[in-house]
């Protein structure tokens, strides 16, 4: 769906690369994530791919065609959710969606249904200027679904949302994936990347340093250790053993045989831990 080779971008008022020689490809039907701190080059890359920034160097193909060959009809195929909400504050929620829906040839979207999906149906006739940040973010998100796009771009899709509404948004993204849509997510929230993405790219200072599935990255860089907690004379003790050989380790077998086990589990790392280990940088 997307193939990027040796992409470079420098903003006019900066001598530093915002994006520096990156390569990646996104398969049809995949949720692909850019994971990195603010200023890493995530949003710049997305803006290039949705033709909001030009003057880049490198090769970009989308839908099998060179990105530069597309005209405004390109946007008929895209659904875009920006990081910051951008609405007409003097219009109602429904009026905003009706206005943006009018831009597209495909006008089959049921606005009431979309508003119900994000819990805004009861507020559809209220002016957006009276909305909370979370409500504006949900309206911003659902606007990306108006034209039944083939390719979605979401920049920090859960920013400003409480856990309940964050889950609603993530479920809607997964619903689009189940329909065969392709989704490119940029985020600095490792929980979003871990729960949504089929693959993630770690990007720091405009460079991609690792690309793989979240699970593969955690297995590759995580501790290969099994920890067991057990009771000895009423006290809780713990021991750690190598994951690959604990089943034949005499000390482990002795504990299992002679003591009551409290817990036993592998020491799985988080995606954020892996990011810090690989890049030496925090996500925040």
C-alpha positions as CSV (number, residue, x, y, z in Angstrom):
1,X,0.0,0.0,0.0
2,X,2.9,2.4,0.9
3,X,6.5,2.0,0.0
4,X,9.0,4.7,1.1
5,X,12.7,4.6,0.1
6,X,15.4,7.0,1.3
7,X,13.0,9.7,2.4
8,X,14.6,13.0,3.5
9,X,13.1,16.3,4.6
10,X,14.5,19.5,6.0
11,X,12.3,22.4,7.0
12,X,13.2,25.7,5.4
13,X,14.2,27.4,8.7
14,X,16.2,24.5,9.9
15,X,19.6,23.1,8.9
16,X,18.7,19.8,10.6
17,X,17.0,16.8,8.9
18,X,13.5,16.3,10.2
19,X,13.5,13.0,8.4
20,X,16.7,11.4,7.4
21,X,17.0,8.6,4.8
22,X,14.2,6.5,6.1
23,X,12.9,3.3,4.4
24,X,9.7,1.4,5.2
25,X,6.7,-0.3,3.6
26,X,3.1,-0.8,4.8
27,X,1.1,-3.8,3.5
28,X,-2.5,-3.6,2.6
29,X,-4.7,-4.3,5.6
30,X,-2.0,-3.6,8.1
31,X,-1.9,-1.2,11.1
32,X,1.6,0.2,11.0
33,X,2.8,2.5,13.8
34,X,5.5,5.1,14.1
35,X,6.6,5.1,17.7
36,X,8.8,8.0,19.0
37,X,9.0,11.1,21.1
38,X,7.9,14.5,20.1
39,X,10.0,16.0,17.3
40,X,11.2,12.6,16.1
41,X,9.8,13.0,12.6
42,X,6.6,11.1,12.9
43,X,4.2,13.8,12.0
44,X,6.5,15.2,9.3
45,X,6.4,11.8,7.6
46,X,2.7,11.6,7.7
47,X,2.3,15.1,6.4
48,X,4.5,14.2,3.4
49,X,2.4,11.1,2.7
50,X,-0.8,13.1,2.8
51,X,0.7,15.7,0.5
52,X,0.7,18.5,3.0
53,X,4.5,18.9,2.7
54,X,6.5,18.9,-0.5
55,X,10.1,19.5,-1.2
56,X,11.2,16.1,0.1
57,X,13.7,13.9,-1.6
58,X,13.4,10.1,-2.0
59,X,10.9,7.7,-3.5
60,X,7.3,7.3,-2.3
61,X,4.7,5.0,-3.8
62,X,1.1,4.8,-2.6
63,X,-1.4,2.5,-4.1
64,X,1.4,1.5,-6.5
65,X,1.8,5.0,-7.9
66,X,4.3,7.7,-7.3
67,X,3.0,10.1,-4.7
68,X,3.7,13.1,-6.9
69,X,1.5,11.8,-9.6
70,X,-1.7,12.2,-7.6
71,X,-4.0,15.2,-7.9
72,X,-6.8,16.2,-5.4
73,X,-8.6,13.0,-6.1
74,X,-6.0,11.3,-3.8
75,X,-8.0,12.5,-0.8
76,X,-11.1,10.5,-1.9
77,X,-9.1,7.4,-0.8
78,X,-7.7,8.8,2.5
79,X,-9.1,9.2,6.0
80,X,-7.1,11.6,8.1
81,X,-7.3,12.2,11.8
82,X,-5.0,15.1,12.9
83,X,-3.4,15.3,16.3
84,X,-5.1,18.6,17.2
85,X,-8.9,19.0,16.6
86,X,-9.8,21.5,13.9
87,X,-13.4,22.3,13.6
88,X,-15.7,25.2,12.9
89,X,-16.5,26.2,16.5
90,X,-19.7,28.1,15.6
91,X,-21.2,25.1,13.9
92,X,-22.7,22.1,15.7
93,X,-21.1,18.7,15.6
94,X,-23.5,17.4,13.0
95,X,-23.1,20.6,10.9
96,X,-19.3,20.1,10.9
97,X,-19.6,16.6,9.7
98,X,-22.2,17.5,7.1
99,X,-19.9,20.2,5.8
100,X,-16.8,18.0,5.5
101,X,-18.9,15.1,4.1
102,X,-19.9,17.4,1.2
103,X,-16.2,17.5,0.0
104,X,-16.3,13.8,-1.1
105,X,-17.9,12.0,-4.0
106,X,-18.8,9.1,-1.6
107,X,-21.5,10.6,0.5
108,X,-23.0,7.4,1.9
109,X,-21.8,7.9,5.5
110,X,-24.6,8.0,8.1
111,X,-23.6,10.9,10.3
112,X,-25.9,9.9,13.2
113,X,-24.4,6.4,13.2
114,X,-20.9,7.8,13.3
115,X,-21.7,10.2,16.2
116,X,-23.3,7.3,18.1
117,X,-20.1,5.3,17.6
118,X,-18.1,7.9,19.6
119,X,-20.8,8.8,22.1
120,X,-21.6,12.2,20.6
121,X,-25.1,11.6,19.3
122,X,-26.8,13.4,22.2
123,X,-24.5,16.4,21.6
124,X,-24.9,16.5,17.8
125,X,-26.9,19.8,17.8
126,X,-24.5,21.6,20.3
127,X,-22.0,24.1,19.1
128,X,-18.5,22.7,19.0
129,X,-17.1,25.7,20.9
130,X,-18.9,24.3,24.0
131,X,-17.2,20.8,23.6
132,X,-14.5,19.6,25.9
133,X,-11.1,18.7,24.5
134,X,-12.0,15.0,24.6
135,X,-15.3,15.6,22.7
136,X,-13.5,17.6,20.1
137,X,-10.9,14.8,19.7
138,X,-13.7,12.2,19.2
139,X,-15.4,14.4,16.6
140,X,-12.0,14.9,15.0
141,X,-11.6,11.1,14.8
142,X,-15.0,10.3,13.4
143,X,-14.5,12.9,10.7
144,X,-11.9,10.6,9.2
145,X,-14.5,7.9,8.6
146,X,-16.8,10.1,6.5
147,X,-15.7,8.9,3.1
148,X,-15.1,5.1,3.7
149,X,-11.4,5.5,2.9
150,X,-9.0,2.8,1.8
151,X,-6.0,4.3,3.7
152,X,-6.1,6.0,7.1
153,X,-3.6,8.3,8.8
154,X,-4.1,8.9,12.5
155,X,-1.8,11.2,14.4
156,X,-1.9,10.5,18.2
157,X,-5.5,9.3,17.9
158,X,-6.1,8.9,21.7
159,X,-4.6,12.1,22.9
160,X,-6.9,13.8,25.5
161,X,-9.2,10.9,25.8
162,X,-10.1,9.1,29.0
163,X,-9.6,5.3,29.1
164,X,-13.2,4.5,28.1
165,X,-13.2,6.8,25.0
166,X,-9.6,5.8,24.2
167,X,-10.8,2.1,24.0
168,X,-13.8,3.2,21.8
169,X,-11.4,4.9,19.3
170,X,-9.0,1.9,19.3
171,X,-11.9,-0.5,18.7
172,X,-13.1,1.6,15.8
173,X,-9.6,1.6,14.3
174,X,-9.5,-2.2,14.6
175,X,-12.9,-2.4,13.0
176,X,-11.5,-0.6,10.0
177,X,-8.6,-3.1,9.8
178,X,-11.1,-5.9,9.9
179,X,-12.7,-4.3,6.8
180,X,-9.4,-4.6,5.0
181,X,-8.4,-1.0,5.4
182,X,-4.7,0.1,5.8
183,X,-3.9,2.3,8.8
184,X,-0.8,4.4,9.6
185,X,-0.7,5.5,13.2
186,X,1.9,7.9,14.8
187,X,2.1,8.0,18.5
188,X,4.4,8.4,21.5
189,X,2.0,6.2,23.6
190,X,3.4,2.7,23.8
191,X,0.0,1.3,24.9
192,X,-1.6,2.5,21.7
193,X,1.2,1.0,19.6
194,X,1.2,-2.3,21.5
195,X,-2.5,-2.8,21.4
196,X,-3.2,-1.7,17.9
197,X,-0.2,-2.2,15.6
198,X,0.8,-5.2,13.5
199,X,4.2,-3.7,13.2
200,X,5.9,-0.6,14.6
201,X,8.9,1.5,13.6
202,X,11.0,3.2,16.3
203,X,11.9,6.7,15.0
204,X,14.3,9.1,16.8
205,X,15.8,12.3,15.4
206,X,14.4,11.6,12.0
207,X,15.9,8.1,11.6
208,X,14.2,4.7,11.9
209,X,16.3,2.4,14.2
210,X,14.1,-0.7,14.3
211,X,11.0,-2.2,12.6
212,X,9.1,-5.3,13.7
213,X,6.0,-6.6,15.4
214,X,5.6,-5.5,19.1
215,X,5.8,-9.1,20.2
216,X,9.0,-9.8,18.3
217,X,10.6,-6.7,19.6
218,X,9.7,-7.6,23.2
219,X,11.0,-11.1,22.8
220,X,14.2,-9.9,21.1
221,X,15.1,-7.3,23.7
222,X,13.3,-8.5,26.8
223,X,14.7,-10.5,29.7
224,X,14.5,-14.3,29.0
225,X,13.8,-15.1,32.7
226,X,11.1,-17.0,34.6
227,X,10.4,-15.7,38.1
228,X,8.7,-17.9,40.7
229,X,7.3,-16.8,44.1
230,X,6.7,-19.4,46.7
231,X,6.1,-19.8,50.4
232,X,8.8,-21.0,52.9
233,X,7.5,-21.2,56.5
234,X,4.8,-18.7,55.7
235,X,7.2,-16.2,54.1
236,X,7.2,-15.3,50.4
237,X,10.4,-16.0,48.6
238,X,11.3,-15.5,45.0
239,X,13.8,-16.9,42.6
240,X,14.6,-16.3,38.9
241,X,15.7,-18.9,36.3
242,X,16.8,-18.8,32.7
243,X,13.7,-19.2,30.5
244,X,15.3,-21.7,28.1
245,X,16.4,-24.2,30.8
246,X,14.2,-23.7,33.9
247,X,12.3,-26.9,33.2
248,X,15.4,-29.0,33.8
249,X,17.0,-26.8,36.4
250,X,17.4,-28.8,39.7
251,X,16.8,-25.8,41.9
252,X,13.6,-24.9,40.1
253,X,12.3,-28.4,40.2
254,X,13.1,-28.6,43.9
255,X,11.1,-25.5,44.6
256,X,8.1,-26.8,42.6
257,X,8.2,-30.1,44.4
258,X,8.7,-28.9,48.0
259,X,7.0,-25.5,48.3
260,X,3.7,-24.0,47.6
261,X,3.9,-21.8,44.5
262,X,2.4,-18.3,44.8
263,X,3.1,-17.0,41.3
264,X,5.2,-18.0,38.3
265,X,5.6,-16.0,35.1
266,X,8.1,-14.9,32.5
267,X,9.5,-11.4,32.9
268,X,8.0,-9.7,29.9
269,X,9.2,-6.3,29.0
270,X,7.1,-3.4,27.8
271,X,7.4,-1.8,24.4
272,X,8.4,1.4,26.1
273,X,11.3,-0.5,27.9
274,X,12.4,-1.9,24.5
275,X,12.2,1.6,22.9
276,X,14.5,3.0,25.6
277,X,16.9,0.1,25.4
278,X,17.2,0.3,21.6
279,X,17.3,4.1,21.2
280,X,18.6,5.3,24.5
281,X,15.7,7.8,24.6
282,X,12.5,8.2,26.4
283,X,9.1,8.4,24.6
284,X,8.3,11.6,26.6
